[in-house]
């Protein structure tokens, strides 16, 4: 259990003070931007609207907007500290011409690459002063004078595009993001949003959409190769094998070099429970598998010793900071489903010599497990099981032994946002069959995140994440494992003869021995079975109290329980 309590002078202003005489909407926008962290999207023409005399002290931003905007025919929407302004009744602002020539009315909708409507996009007729902005649903209506055919669409953070008017008068546009058009905003170690260039330490952020492109069911697997300076060595020890992560190289020759995991501002235990060694054991993997990649909004990697100043000595090797998804504003319940199906096949194996068979000194003999015998020339010989067969190379051992792995994952989430609250509930399931016979991993994730603003002084936030991971028949490693036994198998031994690994008189039948490090791989797979089951509950409850516009206190109770 962890309890965080801290005070900060982080400027989370929700109130402003202003005194205007015969002011404009542009004066109010500038005041709010100066005294708070809000940003604005609006049409430049709106800044010229007169709002009259205003004299307010410590007035909430929403109260101020509700007071001054309706009389001038302007409404607003707040989303992620961005205030969108648009005309409610007036669809466009166009100059008035007494000798107005023949005009054409066009309509359309502007969306982003994912199909979400964009609010406040500037739509104008190139070469004229005719223009308008899109409404809350991304729709617009524009009057185009005779003789003009090119419509320009511009929006902060997106590439400006020019399109010709269609014959039917409808022009629907999808704008593409311009990654270099705006300053990158990241979530810092304390969960505060800041422009990346203003941070005093190195950080790289990866969005959840980019993370989940490969459909990898584990966070470490999905993160591999996507962040510069981070090295990940994923072990080949079966499903959810342990991963060694280092950021900018090792910081110690003898100690742990793993970075610290932090989820929504709370340290997350990623200890591995592996018992794999040279002489056996199994690898149960790290606890990061308990995180559902579909619940991740972004991952930030803190790459420097300065990370230790934020989280102590545990963060000396760097920090992997995960921000999980919250509810987003959508119609209805905002239900979303994602699923993936993955097939896995052994793509490459070690090359083994296939010229000589079992024996020693260029002669075949059953008295040794080594492959220094006669050449595999196909002559008839009596094999270890008493059967007469050609002394030949019998196919590729690894390709014949391993299965084709199959994994399926499903995730359903629902959530929404109101002016004072938000929630998101997600349920995910994973079922994976590995390359080894009988190897299986099943996982269930339930994640609930919710928050509400009680009043201007008090807000609450919470997260509860439950997971259950069950693995069966993880492969044994080292000299007692199946891989080692396959590597040591002479080329003249047929795998089909080893599949019957026991008889009524003998529990363990093998081509040699058996002895401690010479075992039948099918015996290892079937007789040395294993099962591990882990339950985990992780989350926090937090309360934020605003004392003044420049001072607040946050108390956070965090928990991380797990049972194996």
N, C-alpha and C positions, 0 to 999 in steps of 0.2 A: 504494500500500500504506500502511496506517495502523496504528499500534500504540498502543493505549490502555493505560495502567497507572495506576491510582489507588487510594488508600486512603481509606476513609471510616469515620465512626463511626455509620453507618446501623444502627439496631437490628434486626438480623435474628436475634434470639435463637431458638435451637432447644433451649436448655437452661434449666432452672429450678432454683432452690434453695428448699426449703421445710421447715418444721418444724411439724408439727401433732400435737396430743394429743387423741385422740378426735374427730378432724376429720370433716367431711362432704364430699360431692362438690362442694357449693357453694363450700367453701373452696379446693378444688383448681382449680375453674374460675376463680375470682377471681385466684388466684396466677398462673395461666398467662396470663390476659388482661393482668395488670399487667406481667409480665416479658417478654412476647413480643408479637408482632403478630397472634397467632391470635384469631379471633372464634368464638363458639359459637352453635349452634342446639340447643335442648333444651327439654324439658318442665319446668316449674318444680318439679314434684313430685320430679324426680330430684335436685335440690340438697339434699334432706333426708336422702338415703341416707348411712349412716355408713360411713366408710372406715378408722376406727381411727387408730393412731399412725403417723405418717410422718415420717421424718427423712432427707432426701436433699439432696445438694449437687451442682450442675451435672449433673443428670440430664437426658438428652434427653426431650423432650415425649412422643414415641411410646413410649419405654421406661416412662415414668411411667404413661401411660394403660394400657399392656399389663399393668402390675403391679396397678393398683388397680381397674380396671373389671370384669374377669371375675368376681372373687369376689362382686360385688354385682349381677351379672346385667345389666350394661350393656355395650354395644359401641359402636364409633365408626367414623367415616369422615372423612378429611381431603380437602378439595377446595378449591383456591385460597385457602389460609390460613384456611379456615373448618372448624371441627370440629363434626360432627353427632353428637349423642348420642341413643341410643334403646335401649329394652329389647330384648334379643335373644330371650328366651323368653316374656316377659310382654307380651302384645299390648296390654293396657290397664291403667290404674290406676283402679279404681273403689272407692268405699267399701263396706264390708261391712255388710249389714243383716240382723239376725236374723229380722226379720219382712219378708223380702224379698217385695214384691208381684210380680205377673206382669211379666216383662220381655221385651223384643224385642231380637234381635241383628241389627245392620246391618253391612254390609261395603261397601267401595268403594276407589277409588283417587283420589288428588289429584295433578293435573299443573298445569304452567304453560300459558301460551297456545300454546306450541309443541309441547305434548304430552310434555315431559320430566317424569318423576316428581319430586315435591318431598318431601324428607326432613325429618322433624321438624315437620310441620304439626300445630298443636294442633286437635284435633277434640273438641268438648264438646257436652253436652246443655244447651241454654239453660235457665236457672233451676234447675240442679242442680250438684252437684260431680262428676258423672260425666264422664269424659273420657279421652282417649288421644292418642297421636301416631303419625304415619305412619312406616312403616319405610323401609328403604333403597330399596325399589321403589315408594314412595308409597302402599302399601296400609295399610289400617287395619281394625280390628274393634272395634265399640263396643256396649256393652250399654245399652239405653234403657229406663228405668222406665216403667211404665204411666201414661198420662195426659200424656206429653210427646211432642212431634212436631217441634220445631225443633232443627236441628243447626247449630252455629256452627263455621266454619273460619277460623283466623287464622294468619298467618305473617309474619315480619318481611320488609318490602319489598313485601308484597302487600296488597291490599284485603281486609278482613274481610268474609266473606259468610255469610248465613243461609239455610238450605235446609230444606224439609220432607221428612220420610221418605217414600220411595216405597212402593208397595204390595208390591213384590217383595223389599224389604229391601236393595236395592242402591242406593248413592248415590255416583256418580262425579262429581267436581267438577273444573273447570278454573278456577284463580285468576288474576286479572288483577293486573299489577304496579301498585304505587303509587309513582310517580316521586318523590314528596315524602316518602316514609316513611323513607328512609335517606340518610345522607350520601353524596354522589357521590364515587366513588373513581376517580382518573385515573392514567395512567402519566406520570411526569415525564420531563424531558429526559434524565436518566441511567438511565431504565428502571426506576425505583423507583415502587412503588404508594404513593400518598398521598391522603388526603382532600383534595378540591378546595379547601375553605375554609382549609386549612392552608398553601397555596402562597403564595409572595410575589410572584407575577406572574399576569397575566391569561391564562387558558387556556379553550378551549372544546373539548369532545370530541364526536366523532361516531362511533357504533358502525357496524361493518361491515354489519349488516343494514339499517340506515337508508341507508347509502351506496349499496347495490346494489339498492335498490327500483326504480330506473329502468332497470336493465339496461345502463347505458352502459358500453362496453368500455374507456373511458379513465378514469383516476383524476380528472383535472381536470374532465372533463365530468360525472362522477358527483358531484363536490364542489360544483358550481355551485349557488348559491342555498340552501345548507344551513347555512352558517356566517355568523353576524352579523359585520359589519365587514370581510369579505373580498370584494374586487371582482375578478371574473374576466372578461376580455375575450377570448372565443374567436374566433379569426379564421376567416373563411369561405374558407379556402384549400384545401379538400379534406379528405380523411380524415386525422385526427390532425394538424390544423393547430396552429400555435403558440398558446399561451395566455399572456396577460399577467396576472399575479397580483399584486395589491397588498393589503396588510393595513393598514387604517386610513389609507388614502391614501398618496400618494407622499411619500417622505422626502428625495428629491433631484430637482432639476430636470434634471440632466444625466447622472447616474450610473444604474446598475442599481437598480431598485426591487423585484426579484424576491425572495421569501423563500427561505430555505434549506430543502431537503428532507432529512429524517433518517429512515432506516428501521432500526428495531430498534437505535437508538443510534448508527448509523453514517451520516455525511453521504453523501448520494446526489446524484450529478451530474445536473442537469436542463438542461444546456446545449442550446440550440436550434441546429440546423445549417441555418437558413433562409437562402436567397440571394434571396428575393423582394424586388423593388424596383419603382419606378415603371415601369421599362423592361424588366421580365421577371424571370426566375428562378422557382424553385419553393420551397415551404415544406415542409421535411421534418419539422417539428414538434419538440417537446421530447422528452427522453429519459424523461420520466415515463410514457410509454406502455409502457415495459418492465415496469412494475409491474402485476401481475394484481389487479384489484379484489377478486376472490373470495378472495385470500389475506390480505386486510386484516381484522384484528380490530377496530381502532379507529384514528381519525385525531384527533390533538390539534393545535389551532392556538394557538401561543404569540403573543400579541398585545402586544408591548411591547419597549422597549429593553432590559429586563432579560434578554431572550432572548440578547442579545449576550454577557452575562456567562457564559453556559453554553457557547456555541459560537464565541465570538469575533466579529470584525467582519463575517464573512459572514452572521451572523444578525441584523444590525442592522435588517433589514426584516421580522423575524419568522421563525418556524419552523413548517413543516408536519411534524409528528412522526407517523410511521406505525408502528404495532405490528402485526406479522403474526401469523397464527393459529398456535397450537401444537396438539398432539394433545389430544383430550378423551376422557374415560372413556366407553367404549361397549362393548357386547357384541360379540364377534368382532373383525373388522378395522376396524369403524367406517367403512365406505365411504359416501361421499356424492357425489351428482351434481347439478349445476346446469347449466341451459342456457337460452338465450334466442334469440329470433328477432325482428329489428327491420327494419321497412320505413321508408324515409325519402323524403319528397317535398318539393319546393320549395313552401313554404306562402305565401310572399309575395315579390314582386319590386318593383323600382323602377317607378314609373309613367312611361311614355314617351309623348310626344305622338304621336298617331295621326291628326292632321288634315292634315298636309302631308307630301309625299314628297320624294324626292331632287331637288335642284336649288338654284337661287338666284334671288332677286328674284321670287318667286311663279311661276317658270317651271321646267319640268322640263328637266334637262340631265344628261348622263353625265360631264361634265367636272369635277364636284365631288363630294366624298364627303358633303357636308352635306345636311341635311334642311330647306332653306328654299325648296323648290320649290312647284309648284302644289298646290291642294287635291286630296285623294284622292277624286275624284268618280266614279270607275269608267269614265271614257272610255278608249277603246282607245289603246294606245301601243306602240311597239317597245322592248322591254326590253333590258337590257345584253347578254343572250345572243342577241339577234336574233329572239326570239319575240314575237309580238303577243299582248298580254294586257290585261285591264282594269287601269287605274291606280287600285288600291285598297289598302286596308290588309289585310295577310295575317296574321291571327291574332296570338296572343301569342308573341313570339319565344322567351322564356325557357321557357314551359311546353312548347313544341314541341321545344326543344333538349335539355333535361335528362332523364335517366333517373330511374326510381324506384330508389333505393338499397336494398340488402338486406344485412343483417349477421346472422351466426349465430355464437354462442359456446358452447363446451362446456367444462365443468370437472369433473374427477373427483379426489376426494381420499380418502385413507385415513389413519387415525392412531389412536393409543390412548395411554393413560397407565397406568403402574403406580406402585407406591409409590416407586420409585427412578428411573424413566425415563419419557420421553415422546418421541413421534415423530409427524410429519405429512408426508406426501408428496402433492403435488398436481400434476396435469398439466392445462393449459388450452390451448385452441386458439381462434383467432378468424379468421374469413374475412369480409371486408367488401368489397362492391362499392359505389362511390360514385355520385354524381349525374352525373359526367362519363363519357363513353363510354370503356371500357377501364380506368377507375380502379379499383385493387384494392389491398387491404392484408391481409396474412396474418401472423399472429403465433402463436408457440408459446412457452408458459411451462412450466418445470419447477421446482418449489420443494420443497426438503427442509429440514426443521427438526427437530433432535433434541437431547435433553439427558439427562444422567444424573447421579445422585449417587453417587460412589464410596464415600464414607464421610462421617462428620460433619465432616471437615475439608476435603474436596475435592469439587467438582462441576464438570462440563463442560457446555458448551452450544455449538451450532453451527448455521449456516444457509448453504445454498448455493442460489442462485437463478440459473437459466439462462434466457435468452430469445433468440429469433430473430425479427426483424421484417423483412418484405420488402414493399416498396411498388412498384407499377408505375403508370406514366402519371399521376403527380401533375399537377394542372393548372398551367399557366404563369400567372403573374400580371402585373400592370401592363399597359402598352399593347400588349405582345406576347401577352397572354393572351386566352383565349376570352371571358371576361366583358366585357372592354373592347370587343372586336370586335362582340359582340352588342348592347352599348349604342349603338354608333355606327351600327348597321345601319339604314338608312331603312325605313320601314314598308311601302314598296311592293316590297321585295325578299323573294322567297320563299325560305325555308330549303331547300325541296326542290330548288331549282335550284343550291344551293351544295354539296349533298352529293357531287356529282361534281366534286371539287376539282382534278382533273388530266385531261389528255388525252394522246394519243400525241405531240403536238407541244409541249405546254406542261405543265410540272411543277406550276405553281400557277395555278389559274383562280379569279378573284375578280370580284365585281360592280364593282370599281373597282381600278385599279392592276394588281397589288398594289404596295404600298410599305411602308416600315418600320412604320407604325402603322395601316395599313389592310390587314388580312389576312383570308383566308377562315377562319372558326373551325374548320371541319372539317379544313382543312390543318394548323392549329396542333395540333389534337388527334391527328392521325394521323402527322404527320411529325416533330413535336418531342416524341417519346416519351422516357421516362426510367425509370430503375430504381435503387433504393437498397436495400441489404441490410445489416442490422446484427446482429452477435452481441454478447451481453453476459453476463458472469459477475459476480455480486455476492454478497457474503456475509461471514461472519466465523467465527472460532473463538475461544471465550473459556474462561477457567479462573478459578474462584473458590476462594480459600483462606480458610477461617475460622480465624483465630488464637485469638480469644477470642469469647465471646458478643457482644461489642460492637465488635469490630474485624475487618475482612476486607479482603483485597486481590483485585482483579479485573484480569486481563490479557486484552486483546482484540486479536486480529490481524484486520484488516478488509481486504478487497480489492474492487476495482471495475474490471474490465477490459472494454473494448468495442472492437470493430473494425467499421469501415464500408467 
